[in-house]
Amino acid sequence: MSAEWLEPWWPTDAWTDDQRDGFARQLKLEVGPEHPLFNIPARVVGRHGGCDDALFELLDNSGRFAVVHLTWARSQERMPWPGHEIFDSFDAFAATRMREDHDEYNL
């Protein structure tokens, strides 16, 4: 993914497949049937450098992305966990959430 990343967000392009797969497995483990991301395949594309938030591309042909606050639990979570925010596109994420985090980070 070729995009401009603003601190504290950074891309996971340099990660190994094992690292990316680990995040996808953790997301799948934590998300229960009542969660909006249940059964939606996803791959991690970015990380927030100051917390456990990760940006996932949703692989359901919708073009959507989701910021997910993984809890690193060893079992399925109950709503509202893992915390999440869904965006219609990477551009929507970048214009809102990434921009807000960047502005706050640089205060």
C-alpha positions as CSV (number, residue, x, y, z in Angstrom):
1,M,0.0,0.0,0.0
2,S,1.5,3.3,-1.1
3,A,0.2,6.0,1.2
4,E,1.4,8.8,3.3
5,W,1.6,7.8,7.0
6,L,1.6,10.3,9.8
7,E,3.1,9.7,13.2
8,P,2.2,8.0,15.4
9,W,0.9,5.6,12.7
10,W,3.3,3.5,10.6
11,P,2.8,0.8,7.9
12,T,3.5,-2.9,8.4
13,D,4.9,-3.4,4.9
14,A,8.3,-4.5,6.3
15,W,6.7,-7.1,8.6
16,T,7.1,-10.8,7.8
17,D,4.1,-12.9,6.8
18,D,4.2,-14.5,10.3
19,Q,3.9,-11.2,12.0
20,R,0.9,-10.1,9.8
21,D,-0.7,-13.6,10.2
22,G,-0.3,-13.3,14.0
23,F,-2.3,-10.1,14.1
24,A,-5.0,-11.6,11.8
25,R,-5.2,-14.7,14.1
26,Q,-5.5,-12.5,17.2
27,L,-8.3,-10.5,15.6
28,K,-10.2,-13.6,14.7
29,L,-9.7,-15.0,18.2
30,E,-11.0,-11.9,20.0
31,V,-14.0,-11.1,17.8
32,G,-17.2,-12.8,18.8
33,P,-20.4,-13.5,16.8
34,E,-22.0,-10.2,17.9
35,H,-19.1,-8.1,16.8
36,P,-19.4,-6.3,13.4
37,L,-16.0,-7.8,12.3
38,F,-17.0,-11.4,13.0
39,N,-16.1,-13.7,10.1
40,I,-14.6,-10.9,8.0
41,P,-11.1,-11.8,6.8
42,A,-8.6,-9.0,7.5
43,R,-4.9,-8.2,7.2
44,V,-3.0,-5.7,9.3
45,V,-1.6,-2.8,7.3
46,G,-0.7,-0.3,10.0
47,R,0.1,0.2,13.7
48,H,-0.3,3.1,16.1
49,G,3.1,3.7,17.8
50,G,1.6,4.7,21.1
51,C,-1.0,2.0,21.9
52,D,-2.3,-1.4,20.8
53,D,-4.4,0.0,17.9
54,A,-3.9,-1.6,14.6
55,L,-5.3,-0.8,11.1
56,F,-6.8,-3.7,9.3
57,E,-7.8,-3.9,5.7
58,L,-11.1,-5.8,5.5
59,L,-10.8,-8.4,2.8
60,D,-14.5,-8.6,2.0
61,N,-14.3,-6.6,-1.2
62,S,-15.9,-3.6,0.5
63,G,-12.8,-1.4,0.4
64,R,-13.2,-0.8,4.1
65,F,-10.6,-0.5,6.8
66,A,-10.9,-0.9,10.6
67,V,-8.9,0.4,13.5
68,V,-9.0,-2.3,16.2
69,H,-7.8,-2.1,19.7
70,L,-6.6,-5.6,20.3
71,T,-6.7,-6.8,23.9
72,W,-4.4,-9.7,23.4
73,A,-6.8,-11.9,25.3
74,R,-6.4,-15.7,24.9
75,S,-10.0,-16.2,24.2
76,Q,-13.0,-14.5,22.5
77,E,-14.0,-11.2,23.9
78,R,-17.5,-9.9,24.6
79,M,-18.8,-6.7,23.1
80,P,-17.7,-3.9,23.1
81,W,-14.3,-5.6,22.8
82,P,-12.2,-5.5,20.9
83,G,-12.8,-1.8,20.4
84,H,-13.1,-0.8,16.8
85,E,-13.8,1.9,14.3
86,I,-14.7,1.1,10.7
87,F,-13.9,3.4,7.8
88,D,-15.2,3.3,4.2
89,S,-11.7,3.6,2.8
90,F,-8.0,4.2,3.6
91,D,-8.5,7.8,2.6
92,A,-11.4,8.2,5.1
93,F,-9.2,6.7,7.8
94,A,-6.3,9.0,6.9
95,A,-8.4,12.2,6.7
96,T,-10.0,11.6,10.1
97,R,-8.5,9.2,12.6
98,M,-4.9,9.3,11.4
99,R,-5.0,13.1,11.1
100,E,-6.5,13.5,14.6
101,D,-4.0,11.1,16.1
102,H,-1.2,13.0,14.4
103,D,-2.4,16.4,15.6
104,E,-2.7,15.1,19.1
105,Y,0.7,13.4,19.0
106,N,2.3,16.7,18.0
107,L,0.8,18.9,20.8
